[in-house]
Each structure stands twice: as C-alpha cells, then as structure tokens.
C-alpha cells in the first residue's frame, strides 16, 4: 500500500467517525446498550460466517478458473485474493483499486501477469452476467415501492442502476455481437472527434478497441470451458446470495422477522446507490441509504442505528481488516513454468 491508500483509509475513518458521532448524538446511549443486549448471538455469529463464506466462494471461483495449475497453489494463496480486493475496494474511490490489487496478489503467488489477467477477466464476465439478473429483477419488482416512498433517493438508485447495466450490456454486446459492437464504437468515436479533436479521440479509440478485443477473446475462452464456466457460475451465485443476504440475517439477529426477498432487494438497491458515491467505500452515502431504506423494516431508532453499524462493519470494515492481514501474510510463491 502506498501513501494514497493510507489517505483513503484516513478519509474513510474520518467520515465513518462523523457518521457514528452523528448517530450517537441523536440516539440515547442507553437505548443502544439495551438493543445490543437483546441481540440474538446465534444469528450474529451466522452473519459473520456468511460474510466469510462469500469470500470462500470467491476464492473457489479463482481456483476453478486457474485450470489444472490450481493444485500447485495453497488454499491461503487463493483465499487472500478476495480479502485484498475488499481492502482496496474499501479505500479507493468507486472501488477502482479492487481489480488491480487482485492482479498483484495473483502475481505474488507466482502466477504470470498475462494468465492472472485472463483469469480475472473471465471472473469479471461471469460476475457481471450473474449481477445483471439480480439488478434487473430488483428494479422490476421493488423499485416502484421505493419511488413512491423515497423519490429523491430513488432517482440516485436508478442512476446507479443505469451505470451498472450500461457496463454489463456493453460486455454482453462484445461477447455476442462482436462485429456490431466494433462498428458502433468506431461510429461513436467519429462523432467525438468533432468535439474533442482527432489526437485525443485516437487514444480513446485504441484503448476501447483493445478492451473490446480482450473481452471478446476471454468470452470465447469461457465458451470453450463449459464445465469450468458452470462451476464458476454456481459459485458466483453462492457468493452473491451470501453477500446480498447479510442485512436479512442482521435483522434476524435484532429479533425481527421480515421477508428475505424484500430485505435482499433493498440491499441490492443500496449497492446500486453506492456506485455513484465517489468517496472511498461510499462512506456517508452507504450509511444514509441503509437507514433510509431499512426504516421500512425497523421502527426503533436504536435498533436501526445498531443494525446499520453491524451491516457496515460486516460488509465493509471486516473486509478492510482481513484485507490488511491478507496483504501482510504472503503465500509461498510457486513459479509457473
């Protein structure tokens, strides 16, 4: 980690500290203590176990896509990769550090850069396709209720949805309509030339065409590896189900019994909203959206505040802490032939 990453951690801690101070200022400490005493310990342990399980699923995806060479690497070598990704997602704006950090972690275990990049791209493609179904179904069945009750927040959720879906649709277009995507891209670049000039657009054109080519080649690789594609897809669904279900089990720990579908849909919409918050970890925006949307299920302010703290720690600070451990404890390096 460099100076910029440390600055990211400091920014996150300052904003999170401000949120905690604001919440404690408006919530009597005795009420929080009473709420904490009433927590169901079994479900609380389950919350952390499910979060760890989501990391296990992600490590399994990477091991599966590493083909026949996966047996040469230790279990820790793969498990630390999602932890490191969680760390750098947490401390960089818009989670931009997650992908590069995974590449570094895979090279630290001895994997060549080109092969590691290929595996990460295949993982990214599978993940985005699985996420597409989650986002579309959530907007289709749950957005109307949010728009009616929280119109301001609903607008930002919809913008986040459009950002996610645009990138996923571009990826699918590359995989299934390669020539058409290239033609459309070149046509758009010609229009941009009139606005930004030929020299600047030339670099954009080359970069975009290179990405299209890379995604296309990795997509073709995935189509040939049907068994690994199936296993990785099942593991990705498991990873997403674990991560999306965290708030539901937190509510069970608070001795509330809402609908799993309703709570999971709310959580997915929070994730969409967080995509447009440019602060590391979406600090501030994440807490605000959680408290706004989950007020539907939690009437007590003390329980809502406690639930928000538990959710933020489990899905954010736990990964940050474990990521630091993963970054420090490096695996035995196995050089590829």
C-alpha positions as CSV (number, residue, x, y, z in Angstrom):
1,X,0.0,0.0,0.0
2,X,1.2,3.5,-0.8
3,X,0.6,7.0,0.5
4,X,-2.6,7.4,-1.5
5,X,-4.1,4.2,0.0
6,X,-3.3,5.4,3.5
7,X,-5.0,8.7,2.7
8,X,-8.0,6.6,1.6
9,X,-8.1,4.8,4.9
10,X,-7.9,8.0,6.8
11,X,-10.8,9.6,4.8
12,X,-12.9,6.5,5.4
13,X,-12.2,6.6,9.2
14,X,-12.9,10.3,9.4
15,X,-16.3,10.1,7.5
16,X,-17.3,6.9,9.3
17,X,-16.3,8.5,12.7
18,X,-18.5,11.5,11.8
19,X,-21.4,9.3,11.0
20,X,-21.0,7.4,14.3
21,X,-20.8,10.7,16.2
22,X,-24.0,12.0,14.5
23,X,-25.9,8.8,15.2
24,X,-24.8,8.6,18.8
25,X,-25.7,12.3,19.2
26,X,-29.3,11.6,18.1
27,X,-29.6,8.1,19.8
28,X,-29.5,7.7,23.6
29,X,-26.6,5.5,24.5
30,X,-28.8,3.6,27.0
31,X,-31.1,2.7,24.1
32,X,-28.2,1.3,22.1
33,X,-27.0,-0.7,25.1
34,X,-30.4,-2.2,25.6
35,X,-30.7,-3.0,21.9
36,X,-27.3,-4.7,21.9
37,X,-28.2,-6.8,24.9
38,X,-31.2,-8.1,23.1
39,X,-29.2,-9.3,20.1
40,X,-29.6,-13.0,19.2
41,X,-26.0,-14.4,19.4
42,X,-26.6,-17.3,17.1
43,X,-27.7,-15.2,14.2
44,X,-25.0,-12.6,15.0
45,X,-22.3,-15.4,14.6
46,X,-24.2,-16.5,11.4
47,X,-23.9,-13.0,9.9
48,X,-20.1,-13.1,10.2
49,X,-19.9,-16.7,9.0
50,X,-22.0,-15.9,5.9
51,X,-19.7,-13.0,5.1
52,X,-16.6,-15.2,5.4
53,X,-18.4,-17.8,3.2
54,X,-18.8,-15.2,0.5
55,X,-15.0,-14.8,0.4
56,X,-14.7,-18.6,0.3
57,X,-17.0,-18.8,-2.7
58,X,-14.9,-16.0,-4.5
59,X,-11.7,-17.9,-3.7
60,X,-13.3,-21.0,-5.2
61,X,-14.1,-19.1,-8.4
62,X,-10.5,-18.1,-8.8
63,X,-9.2,-21.6,-8.1
64,X,-11.7,-23.1,-10.6
65,X,-10.7,-20.7,-13.4
66,X,-7.0,-21.4,-12.7
67,X,-7.5,-24.7,-14.6
68,X,-5.1,-27.6,-13.9
69,X,-2.5,-25.4,-12.2
70,X,-4.7,-24.7,-9.2
71,X,-3.3,-27.7,-7.3
72,X,0.1,-26.1,-7.1
73,X,-1.1,-23.1,-5.1
74,X,-2.0,-23.2,-1.4
75,X,-5.6,-22.6,-0.2
76,X,-4.4,-19.3,1.5
77,X,-3.0,-18.1,-1.8
78,X,-6.5,-18.1,-3.3
79,X,-8.4,-17.1,-0.1
80,X,-6.3,-13.9,0.5
81,X,-7.2,-12.5,-3.0
82,X,-10.9,-11.6,-2.3
83,X,-9.7,-10.2,1.1
84,X,-7.2,-7.9,-0.6
85,X,-9.8,-6.9,-3.2
86,X,-12.2,-6.0,-0.3
87,X,-9.4,-3.9,1.3
88,X,-8.6,-1.9,-1.9
89,X,-12.3,-1.6,-2.8
90,X,-12.8,0.0,0.6
91,X,-10.0,2.6,0.3
92,X,-10.3,3.7,-3.3
93,X,-12.9,5.9,-4.9
94,X,-15.7,4.0,-6.7
95,X,-13.8,0.8,-5.8
96,X,-11.3,1.3,-8.6
97,X,-8.5,-0.4,-6.7
98,X,-10.1,-3.8,-6.4
99,X,-9.2,-5.3,-9.8
100,X,-5.5,-4.2,-9.9
101,X,-5.0,-5.4,-6.3
102,X,-6.2,-8.9,-7.2
103,X,-3.8,-8.9,-10.1
104,X,-0.9,-8.0,-7.8
105,X,-2.0,-10.7,-5.3
106,X,-2.0,-13.4,-8.0
107,X,1.4,-12.4,-9.2
108,X,2.7,-12.6,-5.6
109,X,1.6,-16.3,-5.5
110,X,3.7,-16.9,-8.6
111,X,1.2,-16.6,-11.4
112,X,2.3,-14.8,-14.6
113,X,0.7,-11.5,-15.2
114,X,-1.0,-12.4,-18.6
115,X,-2.5,-15.6,-17.1
116,X,-3.7,-13.8,-14.0
117,X,-5.3,-11.0,-16.1
118,X,-7.1,-13.6,-18.2
119,X,-8.5,-15.4,-15.1
120,X,-9.7,-12.1,-13.6
121,X,-11.4,-11.1,-16.8
122,X,-13.2,-14.4,-17.0
123,X,-14.3,-14.0,-13.4
124,X,-15.4,-10.4,-14.1
125,X,-17.5,-11.6,-17.1
126,X,-19.3,-14.3,-15.1
127,X,-19.9,-12.0,-12.2
128,X,-21.4,-9.3,-14.4
129,X,-23.7,-11.7,-16.1
130,X,-25.0,-13.0,-12.7
131,X,-25.3,-9.5,-11.3
132,X,-27.4,-8.5,-14.3
133,X,-30.2,-10.8,-13.3
134,X,-30.1,-9.6,-9.7
135,X,-30.3,-5.9,-10.7
136,X,-33.0,-6.2,-13.3
137,X,-35.3,-8.4,-11.1
138,X,-34.8,-6.0,-8.2
139,X,-35.7,-2.9,-10.2
140,X,-38.6,-4.7,-11.8
141,X,-40.2,-5.9,-8.6
142,X,-39.1,-3.4,-5.9
143,X,-38.3,0.0,-7.4
144,X,-41.9,1.1,-7.6
145,X,-42.3,1.0,-3.8
146,X,-39.1,2.9,-3.3
147,X,-40.0,5.5,-5.8
148,X,-43.3,6.1,-4.0
149,X,-41.8,6.4,-0.6
150,X,-38.3,7.9,-1.2
151,X,-38.5,9.7,-4.5
152,X,-35.2,11.6,-4.0
153,X,-33.2,8.5,-3.2
154,X,-34.9,6.5,-5.9
155,X,-33.5,8.8,-8.5
156,X,-29.9,8.1,-7.4
157,X,-30.7,4.4,-7.2
158,X,-31.9,4.5,-10.8
159,X,-28.8,6.4,-12.0
160,X,-26.7,3.7,-10.3
161,X,-28.7,1.0,-12.0
162,X,-28.2,2.6,-15.4
163,X,-24.4,2.9,-14.8
164,X,-24.2,-0.8,-13.8
165,X,-26.5,-2.0,-16.6
166,X,-24.7,0.1,-19.3
167,X,-21.3,-1.6,-18.5
168,X,-22.9,-5.0,-18.4
169,X,-24.8,-4.6,-21.7
170,X,-21.5,-3.4,-23.3
171,X,-19.8,-6.5,-22.1
172,X,-22.6,-8.8,-23.4
173,X,-22.6,-6.9,-26.8
174,X,-18.8,-7.6,-27.1
175,X,-19.4,-11.3,-26.4
176,X,-22.4,-11.9,-28.6
177,X,-22.3,-9.1,-31.2
178,X,-18.6,-8.5,-31.6
179,X,-18.5,-7.0,-35.1
180,X,-21.6,-4.8,-34.5
181,X,-20.0,-3.5,-31.3
182,X,-16.8,-2.6,-33.1
183,X,-18.7,-0.7,-35.8
184,X,-20.8,1.2,-33.3
185,X,-17.7,2.1,-31.3
186,X,-15.9,3.4,-34.4
187,X,-19.0,5.4,-35.3
188,X,-19.2,7.0,-31.9
189,X,-15.5,7.9,-32.0
190,X,-16.0,9.7,-35.3
191,X,-18.7,11.8,-33.6
192,X,-16.4,12.5,-30.6
193,X,-13.6,13.6,-32.9
194,X,-15.7,16.7,-33.9
195,X,-16.0,17.7,-30.3
196,X,-12.6,16.7,-28.7
197,X,-10.3,16.6,-31.7
198,X,-8.6,13.8,-33.5
199,X,-5.5,13.4,-31.4
200,X,-7.3,12.9,-28.1
201,X,-10.0,10.6,-29.6
202,X,-7.4,8.4,-31.3
203,X,-6.1,7.3,-27.8
204,X,-9.7,6.7,-26.7
205,X,-10.4,4.7,-29.8
206,X,-7.3,2.5,-29.4
207,X,-7.9,1.8,-25.8
208,X,-11.6,1.0,-26.3
209,X,-10.9,-1.4,-29.2
210,X,-8.2,-3.1,-27.2
211,X,-10.7,-3.7,-24.4
212,X,-13.3,-5.0,-26.8
213,X,-10.8,-7.4,-28.3
214,X,-9.6,-8.6,-24.8
215,X,-13.2,-9.2,-23.5
216,X,-14.1,-11.0,-26.8
217,X,-11.1,-13.3,-26.6
218,X,-11.8,-14.1,-22.9
219,X,-15.5,-14.7,-23.7
220,X,-14.6,-17.2,-26.4
221,X,-12.3,-19.0,-23.9
222,X,-15.2,-19.2,-21.4
223,X,-17.5,-20.7,-24.1
224,X,-14.9,-23.5,-24.7
225,X,-14.6,-24.2,-21.0
226,X,-18.2,-25.2,-20.3
227,X,-17.6,-27.2,-17.2
228,X,-15.5,-24.6,-15.5
229,X,-18.0,-21.9,-16.6
230,X,-20.8,-23.8,-15.0
231,X,-18.9,-24.4,-11.7
232,X,-17.7,-20.8,-11.6
233,X,-21.3,-19.5,-12.3
234,X,-22.7,-21.6,-9.4
235,X,-20.0,-20.3,-7.0
236,X,-20.7,-16.8,-8.1
237,X,-24.4,-17.2,-7.4
238,X,-23.5,-18.5,-4.0
239,X,-21.1,-15.5,-3.4
240,X,-23.8,-13.0,-4.3
241,X,-26.5,-14.8,-2.3
242,X,-24.3,-14.6,0.8
243,X,-23.4,-11.0,0.3
244,X,-26.9,-9.8,-0.5
245,X,-28.4,-11.7,2.4
246,X,-26.2,-10.1,5.1
247,X,-28.9,-7.4,6.1
248,X,-31.6,-10.1,6.4
249,X,-29.6,-12.1,8.9
250,X,-28.7,-8.9,10.8
251,X,-32.4,-8.2,11.1
252,X,-32.9,-11.7,12.5
253,X,-30.1,-11.0,15.0
254,X,-32.1,-8.0,16.0
255,X,-35.1,-10.3,16.6
256,X,-37.0,-9.0,13.6
257,X,-38.5,-11.4,11.0
258,X,-39.0,-9.6,7.7
259,X,-39.3,-11.1,4.2
260,X,-35.9,-12.3,2.8
261,X,-36.9,-11.2,-0.7
262,X,-37.9,-7.7,0.5
263,X,-34.7,-7.2,2.6
264,X,-32.4,-8.6,-0.1
265,X,-34.0,-6.3,-2.7
266,X,-33.4,-3.3,-0.5
267,X,-29.8,-4.3,-0.1
268,X,-29.2,-4.6,-3.8
269,X,-30.7,-1.1,-4.3
270,X,-28.3,0.3,-1.7
271,X,-25.4,-1.3,-3.6
272,X,-26.7,0.5,-6.8
273,X,-26.8,3.8,-4.9
274,X,-23.2,3.3,-3.5
275,X,-21.9,3.0,-7.1
276,X,-22.4,6.8,-7.6
277,X,-20.8,7.9,-4.3
278,X,-17.2,8.9,-5.3
279,X,-15.8,8.7,-1.7
280,X,-13.8,5.6,-0.7
281,X,-16.2,2.9,0.5
282,X,-19.1,5.2,-0.4
283,X,-18.7,6.4,3.2
284,X,-21.6,8.6,4.3
285,X,-23.8,7.6,1.4
286,X,-23.9,3.9,2.4
287,X,-25.0,4.7,5.9
288,X,-27.6,7.2,4.8
289,X,-29.1,4.9,2.2
290,X,-29.2,1.9,4.7
291,X,-31.0,3.9,7.4
292,X,-33.4,5.5,4.9
293,X,-34.5,2.2,3.2
294,X,-34.4,-0.1,6.2
295,X,-36.6,2.2,8.2
296,X,-39.3,0.3,6.4
297,X,-38.4,-2.8,8.5
298,X,-37.1,-1.2,11.7
299,X,-39.3,1.2,13.7
300,X,-36.9,1.7,16.6
301,X,-34.2,4.3,16.1
302,X,-31.9,2.4,18.4
303,X,-32.3,-0.9,16.5
304,X,-31.9,0.9,13.2
305,X,-28.6,2.5,14.3
306,X,-27.3,-0.7,15.7
307,X,-28.4,-2.6,12.5
308,X,-26.6,0.0,10.4
309,X,-23.4,-0.4,12.5
310,X,-23.5,-4.2,12.2
311,X,-24.1,-4.1,8.5
312,X,-21.3,-1.6,7.8
313,X,-18.8,-3.5,10.0
314,X,-19.6,-6.9,8.4
315,X,-19.7,-5.8,4.8
316,X,-17.0,-3.1,4.9
317,X,-14.7,-2.9,7.9
318,X,-14.4,-6.7,8.3
319,X,-13.1,-6.9,4.8
320,X,-10.8,-4.0,5.4
321,X,-9.3,-5.6,8.5
322,X,-8.9,-9.1,6.9
323,X,-7.5,-7.4,3.8
324,X,-4.7,-5.9,5.7
325,X,-3.9,-9.3,7.2
326,X,-4.0,-10.8,3.7
327,X,-1.7,-8.2,2.3
328,X,0.8,-8.7,5.1
329,X,0.8,-12.5,5.1
330,X,2.0,-13.5,1.6
331,X,1.7,-17.1,0.4
332,X,4.6,-19.3,-0.8
333,X,5.5,-18.3,-4.3
334,X,5.1,-21.0,-6.9
335,X,6.7,-20.1,-10.2
336,X,4.8,-21.1,-13.3
337,X,6.8,-22.9,-16.0
